[in-house]
Each structure stands twice: as structure tokens, then as C-alpha cells.
């Protein structure tokens, strides 16, 4: 859960201040120590199908465990309470990581389906396939793409298939869309621009452009990323000394894959340098 292993559920037996033994639903984690924001609930199901002892809430999970309602052994064993079904008990529980702290920045959980999404129908599933046939899913609230205007409001949860082999840095891309990522590197900028332009998230393209322009110092952006931006491309063209120099750098690019806006800027550059001498 949340891209981490080591989550366990059991009934925990404890003794209270009155020396009475009690049992309580108990979830704990043994994986890497990270700060989580958890949404959880517990419910004891009776033999008539009804639910009781509901416990629901949020926690930052500092103690690495959460518990449901405690009940004494006598309460569990009392047949009139109806907790036993065919000699066993049924405990229903739900657990979802809303966000987690990474390098002092709170980021969303894109690795698990949204809490209650089967009832609220508010989720997008990005179904990503690798070139070797593997599958990886990412999840987020569908208001994300509706907010950016690339998708119309639809009823029910949405499933979006991506191009096979193109899911590197997809988590970073979703963080950008949620405005929880403020830095990119050469590789991540390329893939994030790729995703943003596939789904026509122009506000995200503009955000990536701003980040690249701000972080230019000490970073060598790839041409495949620069041509997909506006301001970074303009700044980069100002650094080119001649049309001959630009032509040499463009030889490595596939013209059919070049965005129209970049093509316009290159044509404008060549026209303004027609009279230069080599």
C-alpha cells in the first residue's frame, strides 16, 4: 500500500487498568519509517449482516499503528451481541494513505485507488503498460483533468490507457499537476512535457516551462524538451549565434515530431538571419 510493503492486520489482546482482557482490531506497519496522512475505518459485522462499533478518522501515523473499538472477551463471546458467525468474527476495515512526507514536502498518494471511489465515482485510473508487457497503475481525482479543461465531466470513474513503454517519471508528472513538485531534471522534464501534451494540459506545459526557465543555472536541458516549451525555447534561440549553428543542432531532431510553435520560432530565426555571413 502506498508503494510500501509491511502492512499487517490482526486482533490485539491487551489488559486495561481494571485487569480486564480486551481485544481490538489492530493495523500496524513494519516497513520504512515515513510520515503518512491516513484515512481509516473499522467496523465489526454482526451475524445478521449489520455493522457496529464503527471507528473512522484521520491520523498522521506517528506511532506506526491504528486501532478500532476495544471490546472485552465477554462482549465478544455474548451470543446476544451477535458477533460470532459460524464460530468466527468478521471485521471490516479500510485504510488509505492520502499523502506522505518526502524530503520535507507533502506529496499525494498515486499508488492506491481513492478511498470510497466505488461510491463517489471520482477517480481516474492511468493504466500504463511497459514494453515487456508489465502493467502499472496510477490513481488520482478526476477533477484534476477536468480542472485543466482537457476532459469533460463524465459520470463514473475513468480509465485512461497510456502509450506502451512511456511511464517513466509518471509520479513526478502527477505531482506537477497537483502543484506539489517544484523541481525537474533533464529526464523528468522531457517525460512530464510528453504526458502534458498528450492530454493537452497546457497549464502544466506552461508550469514546466517556468520551472525549466527558473532552474536553468547548472542544468543542461535536452533539445527534445526545449522545443516543447515557449519561454525556454525563446531564451535558447537568443544564445544561438548563427543560422548555420542552429541548423547543425536541429539535424538530430525528427521534424515530423516537432511542435508547430517551435517550428514557427525556428523559421522566424532563419528569416531574421538571412543576410548573415559565414
N, C-alpha and C positions, 0 to 999 in steps of 0.2 A: 504494500500500500504506500502511495506517495513515493514510488520508486525505491522503497526501503523494505528489506525483509526483517524477520524477527518480531512479528506481532503475534500475541497469544491471547486466548480466551479460556477462562476456567471459573469454577465456583471456589471462592476463597473462604476458608474456615478461620474464624477469629473468636476471641473471647472478650466480652465487654467488661466494663468496670464493675458489673454486678455478678461476674463469674458465670455469665450465661453464654453458651456457644451459639454463634450465629453464622449464617452463610450469606454471601453476597456475590453477584456477578462481577467479574474482575477482568479487565483487559490491561495488558502491560506490553512494553516493548523492550527488546534487548539489543536492537540494532544501534547504529551510530547515534551519538548524542546530538540532537538538533532541536531547535526551538520550533514547535508546531503551534498552530492555532487550530484546535479540533472542534468539530461539531459531533455530538454523540447522543445516543439514546439507548435505554434498556427497557425491556418490558417482559413481565412474567405472563405466559399464556396459560389460562386455565383449561381444564378438560372439556369445557363447553365451547371453547373457541374464543372466549372473551379475553381481553387484555387487562392486566392490573399492574400495580406497582411501577407505573411509568416514571422514568427518570430521563430528562433531556436537558442538554445545556451545551455551553462552550467552555473550553479551558485552554490555557497555553501549555499544558502538559509538562510543567516543570518537574513533577515527581515521577514521570515515566509510567504512570498508571492512572486508570479511572475506574470507578466502581458504580454499581447500581444500588438499588434499595436492599438494605440488610434485613434478614428475617431469621428469627430463631429456628432451631431444629423443630421445635414443637409446632410452629406455624407451618413449616413445610409439610410436616407429617400429618397434620389435621385434615382428614378426608373431607370435612365440610368446606374447607377452603378451596378444594378442587384443583390443587397444584399438580397432583400426580396423574399421569396419563399412561396406562399400561406399565406401571412401575417406574416411569421416568418423568422428568420435568422438561418443559420447553421454555427456553429463554430466547427472546428475540432481541437482537441488538444491531445498531448501526453506528458506523464510525466513518468520518470523512475529514481529511485534512484540508481546511480552507486555504491555508498559506503556511509557508515556513521561512525561517530566517536563514539567509545565506550571505555571508560576507557583509553582515550588518545591514542587509537590505531585505525587506519582506517581499517574497515573491509568491505568486499563486501556484496552486497545485493543478497541473495539467495532465497528471498521470492516472487519475481515477475519475469515474463518472461523477457528476454533480450529485450532491445529497438531495434525495427526493425527486430526481429528474423524471422518473417514471410517472409521477403525479403532476408535476408542474410543466413538463414538456418544454423545458427552456434550454436545452443543451445542444451543442454542436459536437459531433464526433469527427475528428480528422483521421481518416483511415489511410495509413501510409504503408506502402509496400516497398521492400528493398529489392534490388536486382536479383538477389539469390532466393527470392520467394518468401522472405520473412515479413512479418506484419507488426506494425507498431501503431498504437492508437494514442491520440491526444484529445483532451476534452476541455471545453470552455463554454461559457454562457453565450447563447446565440445572439444576445443583444450586441455582442462585440461587432459582428459583421453588419448587422442591421444599423448600428450607430454610424459606421463608416459609409453606409449607403450602397454597399456592393451587393447586398441581398435584400429582397423584400421580406416583409413579415410573413411567416408561414406558421401554420398550426403543426404542433408536434415537434419532436426532436429532429435534428437534421444530421445527415451523414454526408461527408464530403470526401471523395477519393482524390488523392494527390498523384502526381506523376511518379511512376516507379523509380526508386533509387534516389529520390530527392527529398530526404527528410533530415539531412544534417542541419544542426542548429535550429530545428523547428521550435524547441522550447524557448530559445532566445527570441525567435520571431514573435511568439505569443506574449512573451514578457514585454517586448516593444509595443505591441498592440495595447497592452494594459498599462503602458507607461511606467513599468517597474524596472526597466533596464535603461541605463544612461550611457553605456559604452559599447563599442563594437571593435572587432579587429578585421583584418583583411578578409579572412574566410567568412566570418559570420555576416559581414556587410553584404557580400555577394549573395549568399543564400537568402538572407532576410529581404533583400530587394527582389529577388526572384519570386518568393512567395507573395510579397505585397503586390507585385504587378500581375501575377496570375489571377488574383482575386480582386484586382482593381481597387486596392486600398490606398488611394492616392495621398491621404493624410499620413499614412505610415511611411510611404515613399518620401514625403516631404520631411518627416521626422528623421529618417535615416540620413537624408541629405544634410540636415542641420547637424547631426551628430558627427558625421564624417568631416564636415567643414570645420567644426569646432575642434575635433581631435586630430587635425592634420599634422600637427607638430610631432615628429618622431614616428609617424605612421605612413607606410608606403601603400596606398590603396591600389588595387588592381584595376586595369583598364576596363575589364568587364563590369566592375562596379561603378566606376566613374561615369561611363556612358549612360548609365541608368538614372543619373541624378541631374539636377539643373544647376544649382549653385556651385557644387564641386567641379562640374564639367566646365563651367564658365571660368572659375579660378584656374583650372588646369590649362585651359586654352591660352590664358594670358601668359603662362610660363613658356609656351612654345615660341621659338624664335623665328621659324620659317615654315612655309607650306611643305617644303621638302622634308623637314624634320617630322612634321605631323604625318605626312604620307607614310614614312617609314614605320611609325608607331602603329598606324592603322592596318598595316599589312597582316598582322596577326589576328585581326578581328573578322568574323563572318558577317558580311554586310546584310544578309537576309535576317539576321538576328538583332540588328542594331535598331534601337528605338527611333521612331520618327523625329522626336525632338532633338536627339543627338545628331542625327543626320543633317537636320537644318542648321545646327550650330557649326558643324564641320564645313558645310557648303558655304556658309557665310564667312568663315575664316579663310577659305581658299579664295573667295572672290575679293576679299579685302587685302590679299597678299599677291594679287596677280602681277603687279609691277616690280616685285622684289627681284634682286639679282643674286645669283648663286655664286 
